[in-house]
Amino acid sequence: MKVSKGTIIRTALLVLAIVNNLLALFNKSPLPIEDDTIEAVISFLFTTGTAIVAWWKNNSFTSAALAGDEVMKQLKARGQ
């Protein structure tokens, strides 16, 4: 049997998390990053993730687009 790539990645991340917690337990900083930098990175990731989800989803605002969504919904219902 072959171990999946996902299993290897999840295991590596788990080991990394455990090492990080162990270092924190002994008041060692695994990464020399300041709090302001962490806050900026988290803010950037949140904004980027939100933008990607908003862009990916079909956001219909006009009446024509809403009518098109309804037609698409009916066509999908018939196809099942």
PyRosetta script that sets phi, psi and omega in degrees:
from pyrosetta import init, pose_from_sequence

init()
pose = pose_from_sequence("MKVSKGTIIRTALLVLAIVNNLLALFNKSPLPIEDDTIEAVISFLFTTGTAIVAWWKNNSFTSAALAGDEVMKQLKARGQ")
pose.set_psi(1, 146.2)
pose.set_omega(1, -180.0)
pose.set_phi(2, -108.0)
pose.set_psi(2, 132.7)
pose.set_omega(2, 178.2)
pose.set_phi(3, -74.0)
pose.set_psi(3, 134.6)
pose.set_omega(3, -177.3)
pose.set_phi(4, -73.0)
pose.set_psi(4, 155.8)
pose.set_omega(4, 178.3)
pose.set_phi(5, -61.2)
pose.set_psi(5, -39.0)
pose.set_omega(5, 179.0)
pose.set_phi(6, -61.0)
pose.set_psi(6, -40.4)
pose.set_omega(6, 178.6)
pose.set_phi(7, -63.8)
pose.set_psi(7, -42.6)
pose.set_omega(7, 179.1)
pose.set_phi(8, -63.9)
pose.set_psi(8, -44.1)
pose.set_omega(8, -179.2)
pose.set_phi(9, -64.5)
pose.set_psi(9, -46.1)
pose.set_omega(9, 179.8)
pose.set_phi(10, -62.8)
pose.set_psi(10, -39.3)
pose.set_omega(10, 178.6)
pose.set_phi(11, -65.7)
pose.set_psi(11, -42.9)
pose.set_omega(11, 178.5)
pose.set_phi(12, -62.3)
pose.set_psi(12, -41.9)
pose.set_omega(12, 178.2)
pose.set_phi(13, -65.8)
pose.set_psi(13, -36.8)
pose.set_omega(13, 177.1)
pose.set_phi(14, -64.1)
pose.set_psi(14, -44.8)
pose.set_omega(14, 177.9)
pose.set_phi(15, -61.7)
pose.set_psi(15, -42.9)
pose.set_omega(15, 178.4)
pose.set_phi(16, -60.9)
pose.set_psi(16, -42.8)
pose.set_omega(16, 179.1)
pose.set_phi(17, -64.3)
pose.set_psi(17, -40.2)
pose.set_omega(17, 179.4)
pose.set_phi(18, -66.5)
pose.set_psi(18, -44.1)
pose.set_omega(18, 177.4)
pose.set_phi(19, -61.6)
pose.set_psi(19, -42.1)
pose.set_omega(19, 178.3)
pose.set_phi(20, -60.2)
pose.set_psi(20, -44.5)
pose.set_omega(20, 178.7)
pose.set_phi(21, -66.0)
pose.set_psi(21, -38.0)
pose.set_omega(21, 178.4)
pose.set_phi(22, -64.0)
pose.set_psi(22, -44.1)
pose.set_omega(22, 177.3)
pose.set_phi(23, -62.7)
pose.set_psi(23, -41.8)
pose.set_omega(23, 179.0)
pose.set_phi(24, -63.2)
pose.set_psi(24, -34.8)
pose.set_omega(24, 178.5)
pose.set_phi(25, -60.0)
pose.set_psi(25, -34.7)
pose.set_omega(25, 179.8)
pose.set_phi(26, -99.2)
pose.set_psi(26, 21.7)
pose.set_omega(26, 178.0)
pose.set_phi(27, 55.7)
pose.set_psi(27, 35.8)
pose.set_omega(27, 175.5)
pose.set_phi(28, -106.7)
pose.set_psi(28, 135.6)
pose.set_omega(28, 178.8)
pose.set_phi(29, -91.4)
pose.set_psi(29, 114.4)
pose.set_omega(29, -179.2)
pose.set_phi(30, -65.0)
pose.set_psi(30, -31.6)
pose.set_omega(30, 178.2)
pose.set_phi(31, -129.2)
pose.set_psi(31, 124.1)
pose.set_omega(31, -179.0)
pose.set_phi(32, -76.3)
pose.set_psi(32, 73.5)
pose.set_omega(32, -177.2)
pose.set_phi(33, -118.7)
pose.set_psi(33, 136.0)
pose.set_omega(33, 179.0)
pose.set_phi(34, -79.8)
pose.set_psi(34, 157.8)
pose.set_omega(34, -178.6)
pose.set_phi(35, -59.9)
pose.set_psi(35, -38.6)
pose.set_omega(35, 179.6)
pose.set_phi(36, -61.9)
pose.set_psi(36, -37.9)
pose.set_omega(36, 179.0)
pose.set_phi(37, -66.4)
pose.set_psi(37, -43.3)
pose.set_omega(37, 179.2)
pose.set_phi(38, -62.0)
pose.set_psi(38, -43.5)
pose.set_omega(38, 178.8)
pose.set_phi(39, -60.9)
pose.set_psi(39, -42.7)
pose.set_omega(39, 179.7)
pose.set_phi(40, -66.1)
pose.set_psi(40, -39.7)
pose.set_omega(40, 179.5)
pose.set_phi(41, -66.6)
pose.set_psi(41, -44.3)
pose.set_omega(41, 179.3)
pose.set_phi(42, -63.2)
pose.set_psi(42, -41.9)
pose.set_omega(42, 177.9)
pose.set_phi(43, -61.7)
pose.set_psi(43, -43.6)
pose.set_omega(43, 179.0)
pose.set_phi(44, -62.0)
pose.set_psi(44, -46.4)
pose.set_omega(44, -179.1)
pose.set_phi(45, -63.3)
pose.set_psi(45, -41.1)
pose.set_omega(45, 178.6)
pose.set_phi(46, -63.2)
pose.set_psi(46, -46.9)
pose.set_omega(46, -179.6)
pose.set_phi(47, -63.3)
pose.set_psi(47, -43.4)
pose.set_omega(47, -179.7)
pose.set_phi(48, -64.9)
pose.set_psi(48, -44.3)
pose.set_omega(48, 178.9)
pose.set_phi(49, -62.3)
pose.set_psi(49, -43.0)
pose.set_omega(49, 178.4)
pose.set_phi(50, -63.5)
pose.set_psi(50, -42.0)
pose.set_omega(50, 179.5)
pose.set_phi(51, -63.6)
pose.set_psi(51, -41.4)
pose.set_omega(51, -179.5)
pose.set_phi(52, -65.6)
pose.set_psi(52, -44.5)
pose.set_omega(52, 179.4)
pose.set_phi(53, -63.4)
pose.set_psi(53, -43.9)
pose.set_omega(53, 179.8)
pose.set_phi(54, -64.4)
pose.set_psi(54, -37.3)
pose.set_omega(54, -179.8)
pose.set_phi(55, -71.8)
pose.set_psi(55, -38.5)
pose.set_omega(55, -174.8)
pose.set_phi(56, -70.8)
pose.set_psi(56, -38.5)
pose.set_omega(56, -177.1)
pose.set_phi(57, -71.2)
pose.set_psi(57, 153.1)
pose.set_omega(57, 177.9)
pose.set_phi(58, -84.6)
pose.set_psi(58, 105.2)
pose.set_omega(58, -178.0)
pose.set_phi(59, -104.0)
pose.set_psi(59, 98.3)
pose.set_omega(59, -177.7)
pose.set_phi(60, -94.2)
pose.set_psi(60, 124.7)
pose.set_omega(60, 180.0)
pose.set_phi(61, -114.8)
pose.set_psi(61, -36.2)
pose.set_omega(61, -176.1)
pose.set_phi(62, -80.9)
pose.set_psi(62, 160.1)
pose.set_omega(62, 179.7)
pose.set_phi(63, -64.9)
pose.set_psi(63, -34.7)
pose.set_omega(63, 178.2)
pose.set_phi(64, -65.2)
pose.set_psi(64, -41.9)
pose.set_omega(64, 179.6)
pose.set_phi(65, -67.2)
pose.set_psi(65, -40.1)
pose.set_omega(65, 178.1)
pose.set_phi(66, -64.5)
pose.set_psi(66, -39.0)
pose.set_omega(66, 177.1)
pose.set_phi(67, -65.7)
pose.set_psi(67, -39.5)
pose.set_omega(67, 177.0)
pose.set_phi(68, -62.6)
pose.set_psi(68, -38.7)
pose.set_omega(68, 176.6)
pose.set_phi(69, -61.8)
pose.set_psi(69, -40.4)
pose.set_omega(69, -179.9)
pose.set_phi(70, -65.5)
pose.set_psi(70, -42.2)
pose.set_omega(70, 177.7)
pose.set_phi(71, -62.3)
pose.set_psi(71, -43.5)
pose.set_omega(71, 179.7)
pose.set_phi(72, -62.2)
pose.set_psi(72, -41.2)
pose.set_omega(72, 179.6)
pose.set_phi(73, -62.3)
pose.set_psi(73, -42.5)
pose.set_omega(73, 179.3)
pose.set_phi(74, -66.5)
pose.set_psi(74, -40.2)
pose.set_omega(74, 178.9)
pose.set_phi(75, -64.8)
pose.set_psi(75, -39.5)
pose.set_omega(75, 178.2)
pose.set_phi(76, -66.9)
pose.set_psi(76, -38.2)
pose.set_omega(76, 179.6)
pose.set_phi(77, -64.8)
pose.set_psi(77, -37.8)
pose.set_omega(77, 179.3)
pose.set_phi(78, -70.5)
pose.set_psi(78, -30.5)
pose.set_omega(78, -177.2)
pose.set_phi(79, -76.3)
pose.set_psi(79, -12.0)
pose.set_omega(79, -177.6)
pose.set_phi(80, -89.6)
pose.dump_pdb("model.pdb")
